[in-house]
Amino acid sequence: MKTKLIHLSLLASLTIGSLFAQEKTTVTAKNSDISDNLDLRAVATVFGDAKDLEDFERRLNDPKTQISNLDLNNDNYVDYLRVIETVEGNVHLVVVQAVLEKDVFQDVATIEVERDRNNRVQVQVVGDVYMYGANYIYEPVYVHTPVIYTTFWVSNYRPYYSSWYWGYYPSYYYYWNPFPIFRYRNHIHVHINFGHSYHYVTHRRCAAVYNNYYGRRGNGYERRYPNRSFAHRNAGYSNRYELDSRRNISSPRNRSEITSNSPRGNRETRAIEGNSPRTRPETSSPRNNGTRENSGTRVTTENRGNSPRVSNENRGNSPRVTTENRGRNEGPRSNGGREFSENRNKSPRDRGTVSSSRNRGNSEYRGGSSRGNSQPRNSAPRGNSNSRGSEGRGNGRG
């Protein structure tokens, strides 16, 4: 009997242990990569906005826009990106390199500009194979021809070579700390001009020119960390584009997607035009909207006959619930616009048709309120009760 109990307890313990082992087995997708720290569509946008390659380098390193988030040397500062150029025939190979240490550089991307026999210019922004994988290429299609195109094919052209290096940077540049990856993704989309188009392609137009340059490329980070290439970091994926398609990352691809996700699109406009109709909700709480301030003091100008009326009402103790805008003109009336506020708590509202021949200077009957003749309307103060339903008003107010 004891043997059976021992066997049963062992079997139960093995079963429970296997269940816990199954629950703890999880698969975690890798949602960040070194290549996430520089969006090549943002690089293409900056290139299209620049007037020349010097301006392009300045825009890449502008601390106000923070296009790059690369920190390859792990000093907790974003690396400076320098620009150098190689020219071969009608092809201009513009290389973006991260400055890591003294005389240590790492190629990040190339902008390959080619003019064909029909004088059409083609641009490809290509990620470095170590950083982005093989054939990670975007072809930007700009809405307007970039000014920078006019600087390339001129007589006596001298290829651009950055004069900045480790420890020696332009006056506009200063260090900044890198964002966390998720914040950089949200930040960089603001600086991508989605008015342009960015077509992903896998064919490199200027492969021969790049192959001639390849032996001179900056690879300081690659030599230091040969096992951190894209192929080693992301086994089973050929490049960054394929990796993005498998990751659960929301990446807006046009301006409409950014607008639809922006909380600003749901803001309510509070400005009310003078001629637009406005509904008056029946509510039991004071309303504060439009141009009315929190103090509750209202200054109203009303056109009744030929005398303007300015009245200050203290609304702090007023039981009124609904207020009409007296500053608007709702339509033509024979004797001018007549608008007023009533106490709806003591008497039912009964506004009949206002006769066009009614003399505003004489006494008028409003829900049982008796007024004397010839009431001046221009400066009479009102009491806090503001009730016209049951209050008798004497002759000659004011």
Backbone hydrogen bonds in HBPLUS format (Angstrom, degrees):
<---DONOR---> <-ACCEPTOR-->    atom                        ^
c    i                          cat <-CA-CA->   ^        H-A-AA   ^      H-
h    n   atom  resd res      DA  || num        DHA   H-A  angle D-A-AA Bond
n    s   type  num  typ     dist DA aas  dist angle  dist       angle   num
A0005-LEU N   A0001-MET O   3.07 MM   4  6.41 158.2  2.12 148.8 154.7     1
A0006-ILE N   A0002-LYS O   2.94 MM   4  6.20 155.4  2.00 149.2 155.6     2
A0007-HIS N   A0003-THR O   2.98 MM   4  6.23 160.2  2.02 148.6 153.8     3
A0008-LEU N   A0004-LYS O   2.88 MM   4  6.11 159.3  1.93 150.2 156.1     4
A0009-SER N   A0005-LEU O   2.96 MM   4  6.13 158.3  2.00 147.2 152.7     5
A0010-LEU N   A0006-ILE O   2.97 MM   4  6.19 158.4  2.02 149.0 154.9     6
A0011-LEU N   A0007-HIS O   2.97 MM   4  6.16 160.3  2.01 148.3 153.7     7
A0012-ALA N   A0008-LEU O   2.91 MM   4  6.12 157.5  1.96 147.4 153.8     8
A0013-SER N   A0009-SER O   2.95 MM   4  6.14 159.9  1.99 147.6 152.7     9
A0014-LEU N   A0010-LEU O   3.01 MM   4  6.22 158.1  2.06 149.3 155.0    10
A0015-THR N   A0011-LEU O   2.99 MM   4  6.19 157.0  2.04 146.8 153.2    11
A0016-ILE N   A0012-ALA O   3.00 MM   4  6.21 167.6  2.01 154.3 156.9    12
A0017-GLY N   A0013-SER O   2.95 MM   4  6.05 158.6  2.00 145.2 151.6    13
A0018-SER N   A0014-LEU O   2.99 MM   4  6.19 153.3  2.06 145.2 151.7    14
A0019-LEU N   A0015-THR O   3.08 MM   4  6.36 149.8  2.18 145.6 153.8    15
A0020-PHE N   A0016-ILE O   3.05 MM   4  6.38 161.8  2.08 153.4 157.1    16
A0021-ALA N   A0017-GLY O   2.99 MM   4  6.17 153.4  2.06 143.4 151.3    17
A0022-GLN N   A0018-SER O   3.00 MM   4  6.21 147.4  2.11 141.8 149.8    18
A0023-GLU N   A0019-LEU O   3.07 MM   4  6.40 150.5  2.16 146.5 154.4    19
A0024-LYS N   A0020-PHE O   3.13 MM   4  6.35 146.8  2.24 148.1 155.8    20
A0025-THR N   A0022-GLN O   3.40 MM   3  5.38 152.5  2.48  98.1 105.8    21
A0036-ASP N   A0033-ASP O   2.96 MM   3  5.37 155.3  2.02 110.9 119.0    22
A0037-ASN N   A0034-ILE O   3.16 MM   3  5.97 170.9  2.17 123.4 126.0    23
A0069-ASN N   A0037-ASN O   2.81 MM  32  4.68 140.3  1.97 164.6 163.9    24
A0042-ALA N   A0039-ASP O   3.09 MM   3  5.44 128.1  2.37 104.5 117.0    25
A0043-VAL N   A0039-ASP O   3.22 MM   4  6.65 148.8  2.32 142.2 151.3    26
A0044-ALA N   A0040-LEU O   2.95 MM   4  6.16 151.9  2.03 139.6 146.6    27
A0045-THR N   A0041-ARG O   2.97 MM   4  6.23 148.6  2.07 140.4 148.7    28
A0046-VAL N   A0042-ALA O   2.99 MM   4  6.24 163.5  2.02 150.9 154.3    29
A0047-PHE N   A0043-VAL O   2.95 MM   4  6.15 156.0  2.01 147.9 154.8    30
A0048-GLY N   A0044-ALA O   3.06 MM   4  6.25 155.6  2.13 144.8 150.5    31
A0049-ASP N   A0045-THR O   3.13 MM   4  6.38 133.0  2.36 141.8 154.3    32
A0049-ASP N   A0046-VAL O   3.19 MM   3  5.14 133.6  2.41  94.4 107.0    33
A0050-ALA N   A0046-VAL O   3.10 MM   4  6.19 129.4  2.37 144.8 156.8    34
A0056-PHE N   A0052-ASP O   2.91 MM   4  6.19 145.5  2.03 143.1 154.2    35
A0057-GLU N   A0053-LEU O   2.97 MM   4  6.21 156.1  2.03 146.4 150.5    36
A0058-ARG N   A0054-GLU O   3.06 MM   4  6.34 154.5  2.13 143.0 150.3    37
A0059-ARG N   A0055-ASP O   2.94 MM   4  6.18 157.9  1.99 149.8 155.0    38
A0060-LEU N   A0056-PHE O   3.02 MM   4  6.26 149.4  2.12 145.6 154.0    39
A0061-ASN N   A0057-GLU O   3.25 MM   4  6.45 143.4  2.40 142.9 150.9    40
A0065-THR N   A0062-ASP O   3.26 MM   3  5.67 132.5  2.50 108.5 118.7    41
A0066-GLN N   A0062-ASP O   2.96 MM   4  5.97 166.3  1.98 165.1 169.7    42
A0079-ASP N   A0070-LEU O   2.73 MM   9  5.85 161.8  1.77 158.7 165.1    43
A0074-ASN N   A0071-ASP O   3.44 MM   3  5.48 161.1  2.48  99.7 104.6    44
A0078-VAL N   A0176-TRP O   3.00 MM  98  6.06 165.4  2.02 177.3 177.4    45
A0099-VAL N   A0080-TYR O   2.86 MM  19  5.51 163.1  1.89 167.2 171.1    46
A0082-ARG N   A0097-GLN O   2.79 MM  15  5.32 147.5  1.89 160.8 162.3    47
A0097-GLN N   A0082-ARG O   2.92 MM  15  5.32 170.5  1.93 157.2 160.5    48
A0162-SER N   A0083-VAL O   3.04 MM  79  5.56 139.3  2.21 148.6 161.0    49
A0084-ILE N   A0095-VAL O   3.06 MM  11  5.30 157.4  2.12 145.2 152.4    50
A0095-VAL N   A0084-ILE O   2.78 MM  11  5.30 167.0  1.79 161.5 164.9    51
A0085-GLU N   A0160-TYR O   2.89 MM  75  5.30 123.0  2.22 174.6 168.0    52
A0086-THR N   A0093-LEU O   2.85 MM   7  5.00 152.8  1.92 139.5 148.7    53
A0093-LEU N   A0086-THR O   2.72 MM   7  5.00 173.0  1.73 168.6 166.5    54
A0088-GLU N   A0091-VAL O   2.96 MM   3  5.34 168.1  1.98 157.3 161.1    55
A0091-VAL N   A0088-GLU O   3.08 MM   3  5.34 157.4  2.13 121.9 127.8    56
A0115-ARG N   A0090-ASN O   3.28 MM  25  5.66 150.2  2.38 139.0 147.5    57
A0092-HIS N   A0113-VAL O   2.81 MM  21  5.11 163.8  1.83 153.0 158.7    58
A0113-VAL N   A0092-HIS O   2.93 MM  21  5.11 173.8  1.94 153.5 153.6    59
A0094-VAL N   A0111-ILE O   2.88 MM  17  4.92 171.4  1.88 150.1 149.3    60
A0111-ILE N   A0094-VAL O   2.68 MM  17  4.92 160.4  1.71 148.2 155.3    61
A0096-VAL N   A0109-ALA O   2.87 MM  13  5.35 171.5  1.88 165.7 162.8    62
A0108-VAL N   A0096-VAL O   2.87 MM  12  5.70 167.3  1.88 166.7 162.8    63
A0098-ALA N   A0106-GLN O   2.85 MM   8  5.19 164.5  1.87 148.0 146.8    64
A0106-GLN N   A0098-ALA O   3.06 MM   8  5.19 143.5  2.20 138.4 148.2    65
A0100-LEU N   A0104-VAL O   3.02 MM   4  5.54 161.7  2.06 152.8 156.1    66
A0104-VAL N   A0101-GLU O   3.23 MM   3  4.97 166.2  2.25 116.2 112.2    67
A0220-GLY N   A0105-PHE O   2.75 MM 115  5.34 161.0  1.79 164.6 159.2    68
A0107-ASP N   A0218-GLY O   2.78 MM 111  5.04 165.1  1.81 134.6 129.5    69
A0128-ASP N   A0108-VAL O   2.97 MM  20  5.28 164.4  2.00 137.5 132.3    70
A0110-THR N   A0126-VAL O   2.88 MM  16  5.28 155.3  1.94 149.5 157.8    71
A0126-VAL N   A0110-THR O   2.82 MM  16  5.28 166.9  1.84 162.6 165.2    72
A0112-GLU N   A0124-GLN O   2.84 MM  12  5.23 166.5  1.86 158.8 159.7    73
A0124-GLN N   A0112-GLU O   3.06 MM  12  5.23 146.9  2.18 135.1 145.3    74
A0114-GLU N   A0122-GLN O   2.93 MM   8  5.27 165.7  1.95 156.0 160.7    75
A0122-GLN N   A0114-GLU O   2.78 MM   8  5.27 163.5  1.81 158.2 163.8    76
A0116-ASP N   A0120-ARG O   2.99 MM   4  5.55 160.1  2.03 151.2 153.2    77
A0119-ASN N   A0116-ASP O   2.98 MM   3  5.28 152.7  2.06 118.6 119.4    78
A0125-VAL N   A0138-TYR O   2.80 MM  13  5.22 172.1  1.81 161.2 163.2    79
A0138-TYR N   A0125-VAL O   2.95 MM  13  5.22 159.8  1.99 145.3 151.9    80
A0127-GLY N   A0136-TYR O   2.98 MM   9  5.53 170.6  1.99 166.1 168.1    81
A0131-MET N   A0128-ASP O   3.03 MM   3  5.28 121.7  2.39 102.0 116.5    82
A0132-TYR N   A0128-ASP O   2.72 MM   4  5.73 179.5  1.72 175.9 175.7    83
A0133-GLY N   A0129-VAL O   3.03 MM   4  4.34 139.0  2.20 112.0 119.2    84
A0230-PHE N   A0130-TYR O   3.05 MM 100  5.62 133.1  2.28 128.4 142.0    85
A0240-ARG N   A0132-TYR O   2.87 MM 108  5.29 138.7  2.04 164.4 160.5    86
A0201-VAL N   A0137-ILE O   3.12 MM  64  5.54 159.7  2.17 135.8 141.8    87
A0139-GLU N   A0199-HIS O   2.75 MM  60  5.03 160.5  1.78 143.6 150.3    88
A0199-HIS N   A0139-GLU O   3.01 MM  60  5.03 169.1  2.02 136.1 132.6    89
A0141-VAL N   A0197-SER O   2.75 MM  56  5.02 156.5  1.81 145.8 149.4    90
A0197-SER N   A0141-VAL O   3.07 MM  56  5.02 167.0  2.09 139.7 143.9    91
A0149-TYR N   A0146-PRO O   3.29 MM   3  5.87 155.8  2.36 110.4 116.2    92
A0150-THR N   A0147-VAL O   3.07 MM   3  5.83 143.6  2.20 119.9 127.2    93
A0151-THR N   A0148-ILE O   3.15 MM   3  5.50 157.7  2.20 109.2 116.0    94
A0152-PHE N   A0149-TYR O   3.35 MM   3  5.83 161.4  2.38 113.5 118.0    95
A0165-TYR N   A0168-TYR O   3.14 MM   3  5.38 149.0  2.24 146.2 153.4    96
A0168-TYR N   A0165-TYR O   2.94 MM   3  5.38 163.5  1.96 136.4 138.0    97
A0173-TYR N   A0170-PRO O   3.19 MM   3  5.62 152.1  2.27 109.9 117.9    98
A0183-ARG N   A0180-PRO O   3.04 MM   3  5.41 121.9  2.39 106.2 120.7    99
A0184-TYR N   A0180-PRO O   2.95 MM   4  6.24 156.3  2.00 158.1 165.9   100
A0185-ARG N   A0181-ILE O   3.02 MM   4  6.30 157.0  2.07 156.1 161.4   101
A0186-ASN N   A0182-PHE O   3.40 MM   4  6.66 156.5  2.46 137.9 142.8   102
A0187-HIS N   A0183-ARG O   2.86 MM   4  6.06 152.9  1.94 147.6 156.4   103
A0188-ILE N   A0184-TYR O   2.84 MM   4  5.88 171.4  1.85 160.1 160.3   104
A0190-VAL N   A0187-HIS O   3.25 MM   3  5.92 153.9  2.32 115.1 121.8   105
A0191-HIS N   A0188-ILE O   2.94 MM   3  5.34 143.6  2.07 109.2 119.4   106
A0192-ILE N   A0189-HIS O   3.48 MM   3  5.22 169.7  2.50  97.9  99.9   107
A0196-HIS N   A0193-ASN O   3.25 MM   3  6.01 160.0  2.29 115.2 119.3   108
A0210-TYR N   A0206-CYS O   3.07 MM   4  6.33 162.2  2.10 155.0 160.4   109
A0211-ASN N   A0207-ALA O   2.88 MM   4  6.05 154.0  1.95 147.5 154.8   110
A0212-ASN N   A0208-ALA O   3.17 MM   4  6.45 146.2  2.29 141.5 149.6   111
A0213-TYR N   A0209-VAL O   3.22 MM   4  6.53 138.4  2.40 138.4 149.4   112
A0213-TYR N   A0210-TYR O   2.99 MM   3  4.97 125.2  2.30  95.1 110.0   113
A0214-TYR N   A0210-TYR O   2.84 MM   4  5.93 137.0  2.03 149.9 162.6   114
A0216-ARG N   A0213-TYR O   2.77 MM   3  5.63 164.4  1.80 136.6 141.9   115
A0217-ARG N   A0214-TYR O   3.25 MM   3  5.27 170.2  2.26 109.7 112.4   116
A0223-ARG N   A0219-ASN O   2.92 MM   4  6.13 159.2  1.97 155.5 159.6   117
A0224-ARG N   A0220-GLY O   3.22 MM   4  6.32 145.5  2.35 135.4 144.5   118
A0225-TYR N   A0221-TYR O   2.91 MM   4  6.08 153.5  1.98 149.6 156.4   119
A0228-ARG N   A0225-TYR O   3.17 MM   3  5.57 161.9  2.20 119.4 120.0   120
A0232-HIS N   A0229-SER O   3.09 MM   3  5.30 122.1  2.44 100.6 114.6   121
A0233-ARG N   A0229-SER O   2.83 MM   4  6.06 159.8  1.87 157.7 164.6   122
A0234-ASN N   A0230-PHE O   2.87 MM   4  5.81 156.2  1.92 151.4 156.1   123
A0237-TYR N   A0234-ASN O   3.23 MM   3  5.86 156.7  2.28 140.9 139.6   124
A0243-LEU N   A0239-ASN O   3.11 MM   4  6.40 153.1  2.18 147.1 155.4   125
A0244-ASP N   A0240-ARG O   2.85 MM   4  6.11 158.7  1.90 154.6 159.2   126
A0245-SER N   A0241-TYR O   3.11 MM   4  6.35 149.2  2.20 143.9 151.8   127
A0246-ARG N   A0243-LEU O   3.10 MM   3  5.36 144.7  2.23 103.7 113.8   128
A0247-ARG N   A0243-LEU O   3.11 MM   4  6.32 125.2  2.43 142.3 157.3   129
A0247-ARG N   A0244-ASP O   3.27 MM   3  5.09 140.9  2.44  93.7 104.5   130
A0259-THR N   A0255-ARG O   3.01 MM   4  6.29 159.5  2.05 152.6 158.1   131
A0260-SER N   A0256-SER O   2.93 MM   4  6.09 157.9  1.98 146.6 152.3   132
A0261-ASN N   A0257-GLU O   3.21 MM   4  6.30 139.6  2.39 137.7 146.8   133
A0262-SER N   A0259-THR O   3.20 MM   3  5.09 151.0  2.29  97.4 106.1   134
A0265-GLY N   A0262-SER O   3.26 MM   3  5.82 155.5  2.33 112.2 117.9   135
A0266-ASN N   A0263-PRO O   3.26 MM   3  5.74 161.4  2.29 111.2 116.3   136
A0267-ARG N   A0264-ARG O   3.27 MM   3  5.45 169.7  2.29 109.6 112.3   137
A0276-SER N   A0273-GLU O   3.36 MM   3  5.42 161.7  2.40 103.5 108.9   138
A0292-ARG N   A0289-ASN O   3.26 MM   3  5.92 166.5  2.28 136.6 137.1   139
A0302-GLU N   A0309-ARG O   3.21 MM   7  5.32 147.9  2.32 136.0 145.5   140
A0309-ARG N   A0302-GLU O   3.30 MM   7  5.32 148.0  2.41 140.8 148.6   141
A0336-GLY N   A0333-ARG O   3.49 MM   3  5.25 172.1  2.50 103.9 103.1   142
A0358-ARG N   A0355-SER O   3.26 MM   3  5.37 164.7  2.28 108.4 110.3   143
A0362-ASN N   A0359-ASN O   3.35 MM   3  5.79 149.2  2.45 107.3 114.2   144
A0374-SER N   A0361-GLY O   3.12 MM  13  5.22 124.7  2.44 143.9 159.2   145
A0369-SER N   A0366-ARG O   3.08 MM   3  5.27 151.7  2.16 109.5 118.3   146
A0393-ARG N   A0370-SER O   3.29 MM  23  6.08 151.7  2.38 155.6 163.8   147
